[in-house]
Amino acid sequence: MPPTLRLRAIERGVASVAERFTGFEALPAPCSTPWWQILQVRPHAPWPAVEASFRKLASERQPDRGGSEAMTADLNRARRSAAGKGRRPMIAAGLASVLALAVTVGAAALVVTDSLEDHR
């Protein structure tokens, strides 16, 4: 039976059990290799080390450089897994440090301005 007719039979509920499963492929098994082995880092590596390794390996394993799409997909999955483990720095924490630096620089500028006006 052609695939389109098989799907229509399944939709109508008239296909046998064998017809319902004939021709369907199983999804590939998820990668069983741990993310740190794929990215070639230690399991508790900090995010900058994970990111640096990802960039290096991604540039080496691009399909146009002799790698494959499967290699690139594995690298992307490993990077997402590493980011989900709390290694990726939080944007809010980064923003808070930038704001603290801006406040510190601003306060220092006010002190310098006040001391210059005192000497006039």
N, CA, C and O of each residue as an XYZ file, in Angstrom:
480
protein
N       0.855     -1.175      0.000
C       0.000      0.000      0.000
C       0.902      1.241      0.000
O       1.847      1.300      0.787
N       0.640      2.220     -0.851
C       1.444      3.449     -0.861
C       1.328      4.186      0.476
O       0.317      4.068      1.169
N       2.366      4.944      0.833
C       2.351      5.623      2.143
C       1.141      6.525      2.357
O       0.593      6.570      3.459
N       0.717      7.244      1.319
C      -0.415      8.159      1.522
C      -1.696      7.397      1.809
O      -2.500      7.826      2.637
N      -1.899      6.252      1.124
C      -3.091      5.456      1.396
C      -3.017      4.808      2.770
O      -4.031      4.671      3.455
N      -1.798      4.404      3.176
C      -1.633      3.802      4.492
C      -1.984      4.818      5.583
O      -2.653      4.477      6.559
N      -1.531      6.063      5.418
C      -1.837      7.100      6.408
C      -3.336      7.379      6.462
O      -3.897      7.583      7.538
N      -3.977      7.386      5.303
C      -5.433      7.610      5.288
C      -6.162      6.458      5.966
O      -7.142      6.673      6.679
N      -5.685      5.235      5.745
C      -6.307      4.078      6.395
C      -6.123      4.157      7.904
O      -7.032      3.827      8.666
N      -4.958      4.589      8.325
C      -4.707      4.744      9.761
C      -5.624      5.812     10.343
O      -6.185      5.632     11.423
N      -5.777      6.927      9.625
C      -6.646      8.005     10.107
C      -8.084      7.527     10.247
O      -8.778      7.906     11.190
N      -8.531      6.700      9.318
C      -9.912      6.215      9.362
C     -10.092      5.043     10.309
O     -11.220      4.660     10.616
N      -8.978      4.466     10.778
C      -9.079      3.357     11.706
C      -9.330      2.025     11.046
O      -9.743      1.079     11.718
N      -9.093      1.916      9.738
C      -9.351      0.654      9.039
C      -8.069     -0.123      8.756
O      -8.134     -1.204      8.170
N      -6.927      0.384      9.146
C      -5.667     -0.314      8.907
C      -5.452     -1.352      9.994
O      -5.847     -1.159     11.144
N      -4.827     -2.446      9.620
C      -4.500     -3.478     10.607
C      -3.320     -2.988     11.450
O      -2.693     -1.977     11.132
N      -3.033     -3.710     12.514
C      -1.923     -3.344     13.387
C      -0.615     -3.404     12.606
O       0.223     -2.514     12.752
N      -0.422     -4.408     11.797
C       0.801     -4.531     11.005
C       0.928     -3.364     10.033
O       2.024     -2.836      9.841
N      -0.182     -2.957      9.418
C      -0.148     -1.829      8.474
C       0.152     -0.515      9.187
O       0.769      0.384      8.618
N      -0.285     -0.416     10.421
C      -0.063      0.831     11.160
C       1.418      1.065     11.437
O       1.854      2.215     11.494
N       2.192      0.015     11.607
C       3.598      0.174     11.955
C       4.548     -0.121     10.805
O       5.757      0.051     10.961
N       4.062     -0.544      9.694
C       4.913     -0.856      8.556
C       5.403      0.431      7.914
O       4.617      1.333      7.623
N       6.687      0.506      7.700
C       7.244      1.647      6.982
C       7.649      2.826      7.842
O       8.227      3.788      7.334
N       7.363      2.775      9.119
C       7.772      3.870      9.987
C       9.162      3.574     10.543
O       9.436      2.456     10.978
N      10.014      4.554     10.527
C      11.365      4.367     11.038
C      11.436      4.834     12.483
O      10.758      5.780     12.886
N      12.251      4.166     13.230
C      12.485      4.581     14.611
C      13.387      5.806     14.615
O      14.259      5.945     13.757
N      13.180      6.677     15.563
C      14.056      7.831     15.713
C      15.435      7.360     16.150
O      15.553      6.355     16.851
N      16.474      8.073     15.745
C      17.802      7.662     16.196
C      17.921      7.815     17.715
O      17.320      8.706     18.314
N      18.696      6.944     18.307
C      18.886      7.002     19.757
C      19.602      8.292     20.119
O      20.491      8.731     19.389
N      19.225      8.911     21.244
C      19.938     10.118     21.655
C      21.398      9.784     21.945
O      21.751      8.644     22.248
N      22.207     10.783     21.844
C      23.644     10.594     22.044
C      23.881     10.137     23.483
O      23.453     10.794     24.432
N      24.559      9.019     23.631
C      24.796      8.497     24.971
C      26.135      8.970     25.540
O      26.436      8.721     26.707
N      26.938      9.652     24.721
C      28.220     10.164     25.189
C      27.977     11.426     26.024
O      27.249     12.313     25.579
N      28.559     11.530     27.204
C      28.366     12.727     28.036
C      28.877     13.986     27.324
O      29.800     13.931     26.511
N      28.253     15.109     27.652
C      28.561     16.364     26.970
C      30.023     16.764     27.141
O      30.627     17.309     26.217
N      30.600     16.497     28.320
C      31.980     16.934     28.558
C      32.978     16.132     27.727
O      34.052     16.636     27.401
N      32.639     14.896     27.381
C      33.518     14.125     26.510
C      33.430     14.615     25.063
O      34.431     14.647     24.347
N      32.232     14.993     24.646
C      32.060     15.520     23.287
C      32.816     16.831     23.145
O      33.481     17.068     22.136
N      32.709     17.690     24.173
C      33.363     19.009     24.128
C      34.816     18.960     24.599
O      35.518     19.971     24.556
N      35.267     17.790     25.046
C      36.654     17.586     25.468
C      37.071     18.529     26.599
O      38.119     19.173     26.540
N      36.220     18.594     27.634
C      36.516     19.386     28.835
C      36.245     18.520     30.059
O      35.706     17.419     29.949
N      36.626     19.030     31.224
C      36.322     18.337     32.473
C      34.826     18.467     32.783
O      34.195     19.423     32.331
N      34.242     17.525     33.546
C      32.806     17.608     33.851
C      32.401     18.890     34.579
O      31.274     19.358     34.416
N      33.305     19.464     35.381
C      32.963     20.676     36.145
C      33.685     21.907     35.594
O      34.001     22.838     36.335
N      33.937     21.898     34.301
C      34.645     23.024     33.675
C      33.788     24.285     33.722
O      32.569     24.201     33.579
N      34.397     25.445     33.919
C      33.640     26.699     33.905
C      33.147     27.006     32.482
O      33.686     26.501     31.498
N      32.123     27.836     32.406
C      31.502     28.135     31.112
C      32.486     28.687     30.076
O      32.417     28.265     28.922
N      33.395     29.598     30.417
C      34.326     30.084     29.392
C      35.150     28.962     28.751
O      35.422     29.004     27.551
N      35.550     27.959     29.543
C      36.303     26.828     28.990
C      35.419     25.980     28.085
O      35.867     25.510     27.039
N      34.169     25.784     28.483
C      33.215     25.023     27.663
C      32.995     25.734     26.339
O      33.027     25.116     25.275
N      32.772     27.037     26.416
C      32.506     27.833     25.204
C      33.723     27.852     24.283
O      33.573     27.746     23.066
N      34.915     27.986     24.839
C      36.131     28.011     24.013
C      36.333     26.675     23.301
O      36.686     26.639     22.122
N      36.110     25.590     24.018
C      36.251     24.272     23.415
C      35.199     24.065     22.327
O      35.497     23.511     21.269
N      33.968     24.511     22.587
C      32.908     24.382     21.593
C      33.284     25.118     20.310
O      33.160     24.568     19.215
N      33.737     26.344     20.444
C      34.095     27.138     19.254
C      35.228     26.489     18.467
O      35.191     26.453     17.237
N      36.234     25.977     19.173
C      37.363     25.327     18.498
C      36.903     24.087     17.749
O      37.225     23.909     16.575
N      36.148     23.230     18.431
C      35.689     21.989     17.814
C      34.680     22.247     16.701
O      34.680     21.550     15.686
N      33.819     23.250     16.888
C      32.827     23.565     15.849
C      33.515     24.034     14.573
O      33.080     23.697     13.472
N      34.585     24.809     14.715
C      35.287     25.267     13.512
C      35.996     24.110     12.815
O      36.131     24.109     11.592
N      36.449     23.124     13.592
C      37.123     21.967     12.994
C      36.153     20.975     12.373
O      36.496     20.295     11.406
N      34.942     20.886     12.919
C      34.004     19.836     12.505
C      32.893     20.327     11.586
O      31.891     19.636     11.402
N      33.060     21.499     11.015
C      32.077     21.989     10.050
C      32.051     21.062      8.836
O      33.091     20.530      8.449
N      30.885     20.861      8.232
C      30.810     19.982      7.064
C      31.723     20.410      5.916
O      32.222     19.555      5.183
N      31.950     21.693      5.746
C      32.810     22.141      4.648
C      34.294     22.001      4.980
O      35.143     22.268      4.129
N      34.617     21.589      6.200
C      36.024     21.374      6.602
C      36.310     19.906      6.889
O      37.276     19.586      7.582
N      35.492     19.030      6.373
C      35.727     17.602      6.560
C      34.896     16.975      7.663
O      34.952     15.760      7.856
N      34.134     17.763      8.384
C      33.258     17.224      9.418
C      31.935     16.796      8.811
O      31.827     16.628      7.597
N      30.948     16.622      9.640
C      29.630     16.241      9.145
C      28.557     17.001      9.913
O      28.820     17.610     10.950
N      27.349     16.948      9.381
C      26.228     17.592     10.075
C      25.949     16.889     11.402
O      25.547     17.526     12.376
N      26.163     15.574     11.434
C      25.946     14.826     12.679
C      26.931     15.272     13.766
O      26.557     15.395     14.932
N      28.187     15.511     13.381
C      29.187     15.988     14.354
C      28.787     17.353     14.896
O      28.870     17.602     16.099
N      28.358     18.224     14.012
C      27.941     19.565     14.425
C      26.718     19.484     15.325
O      26.629     20.211     16.315
N      25.774     18.611     14.995
C      24.574     18.444     15.819
C      24.943     17.927     17.210
O      24.380     18.374     18.209
N      25.894     16.981     17.276
C      26.347     16.485     18.583
C      26.986     17.587     19.414
O      26.751     17.680     20.619
N      27.798     18.424     18.766
C      28.419     19.548     19.483
C      27.355     20.501     20.021
O      27.436     20.946     21.166
N      26.360     20.814     19.194
C      25.300     21.728     19.631
C      24.512     21.141     20.792
O      24.185     21.847     21.746
N      24.204     19.838     20.711
C      23.491     19.184     21.814
C      24.322     19.216     23.089
O      23.798     19.484     24.170
N      25.614     18.944     22.964
C      26.494     18.954     24.142
C      26.566     20.350     24.751
O      26.571     20.492     25.974
N      26.622     21.368     23.919
C      26.696     22.746     24.425
C      25.408     23.120     25.151
O      25.443     23.733     26.218
N      24.261     22.743     24.560
C      22.976     23.029     25.222
C      22.886     22.295     26.558
O      22.383     22.841     27.541
N      23.371     21.064     26.589
C      23.346     20.298     27.833
C      24.235     20.950     28.890
O      23.853     21.036     30.057
N      25.414     21.405     28.486
C      26.317     22.069     29.432
C      25.708     23.368     29.940
O      25.834     23.693     31.121
N      25.054     24.107     29.062
C      24.435     25.370     29.465
C      23.297     25.121     30.442
O      23.040     25.945     31.320
N      22.617     23.997     30.297
C      21.519     23.665     31.188
C      21.966     23.199     32.558
O      21.141     23.073     33.462
N      23.242     22.943     32.732
C      23.768     22.474     34.012
C      24.220     23.624     34.906
O      24.909     23.385     35.897
N      23.859     24.847     34.590
C      24.193     25.979     35.438
C      25.575     26.547     35.219
O      26.048     27.349     36.024
N      26.239     26.145     34.135
C      27.584     26.660     33.883
C      27.557     27.967     33.119
O      28.513     28.740     33.179
N      26.495     28.222     32.415
C      26.414     29.443     31.634
C      26.152     30.610     32.578
O      25.239     30.538     33.401
N      26.930     31.677     32.476
C      26.718     32.799     33.394
C      25.354     33.431     33.164
O      24.880     33.560     32.035
N      24.753     33.811     34.255
C      23.429     34.418     34.138
C      23.564     35.846     33.629
O      24.465     36.582     34.030
N      22.658     36.222     32.743
C      22.676     37.572     32.172
C      22.434     38.599     33.267
O      23.043     39.669     33.272
N      21.545     38.270     34.192
C      21.237     39.229     35.256
C      22.472     39.510     36.110
O      22.715     40.651     36.502
N      23.240     38.476     36.392
C      24.450     38.669     37.197
C      25.450     39.537     36.441
O      26.094     40.404     37.033
N      25.583     39.307     35.136
C      26.480     40.121     34.320
C      26.022     41.561     34.266
O      26.834     42.482     34.341
N      24.709     41.757     34.136
C      24.162     43.104     34.100
C      24.377     43.806     35.434
O      24.687     44.997     35.469
N      24.214     43.077     36.525
C      24.412     43.680     37.847
C      25.856     44.140     38.021
O      26.098     45.198     38.601
N      26.816     43.364     37.530
C      28.214     43.776     37.676
C      28.524     44.987     36.809
O      29.317     45.842     37.205
N      27.907     45.073     35.624
C      28.100     46.249     34.767
C      27.508     47.484     35.433
O      28.117     48.553     35.412
N      26.331     47.342     36.020
C      25.708     48.483     36.707
C      26.538     48.906     37.918
O      26.690     50.100     38.177
N      27.077     47.934     38.661
C      27.913     48.276     39.817
C      29.153     49.036     39.366
O      29.566     49.992     40.021
N      29.748     48.620     38.254
C      30.915     49.313     37.724
C      30.544     50.735     37.301
O      31.295     51.675     37.560
N      29.395     50.894     36.655
C      28.963     52.221     36.219
C      28.729     53.137     37.413
O      29.084     54.315     37.367
N      28.138     52.612     38.475
C      27.901     53.415     39.680
C      29.225     53.808     40.304
O      29.393     54.948     40.737
N      30.171     52.875     40.355
C      31.483     53.159     40.936
C      32.213     54.232     40.136
O      32.775     55.164     40.711
N      32.204     54.102     38.812
C      32.864     55.091     37.956
C      32.167     56.438     38.083
O      32.819     57.481     38.133
N      30.848     56.410     38.135
C      30.099     57.662     38.286
C      30.397     58.349     39.606
O      30.546     59.569     39.658
N      30.483     57.565     40.673
C      30.791     58.135     41.994
C      32.200     58.701     42.004
O      32.444     59.758     42.587
N      33.123     58.009     41.366
C      34.495     58.508     41.305
C      34.563     59.806     40.513
O      35.321     60.708     40.872
N      33.791     59.913     39.454
C      33.769     61.137     38.655
C      33.215     62.297     39.470
O      33.695     63.423     39.349
N      32.204     62.033     40.303
C      31.644     63.089     41.140
C      32.669     63.563     42.169
O      32.779     64.761     42.434
N      33.414     62.632     42.743
C      34.426     63.000     43.738
C      35.499     63.861     43.093
O      35.911     64.869     43.668
N      35.956     63.481     41.911
C      36.991     64.255     41.213
C      36.472     65.642     40.870
O      37.193     66.628     41.024
N      35.233     65.731     40.407
C      34.638     67.018     40.025
C      34.529     67.922     41.257
O      34.851     69.109     41.199
N      34.068     67.338     42.380
C      33.939     68.139     43.605
C      35.304     68.634     44.085
O      35.426     69.780     44.517
N      36.319     67.794     44.016
C      37.636     68.211     44.506
C      38.238     69.276     43.576
O      38.972     70.145     44.046
N      37.950     69.231     42.298
C      38.448     70.258     41.379
C      37.770     71.602     41.667
O      38.409     72.653     41.602
N      36.478     71.559     41.984
C      35.773     72.806     42.277
C      36.253     73.390     43.598
O      36.243     74.611     43.756
N      36.670     72.570     44.546
C      37.169     73.060     45.831
C      38.485     73.818     45.654
O      38.777     74.713     46.447
N      39.280     73.490     44.645
C      40.578     74.104     44.445
C      40.512     75.373     43.607
O      41.543     76.009     43.390
N      39.371     75.748     43.147
C      39.260     76.975     42.344
C      39.222     78.203     43.189
O      39.130     79.312     42.663
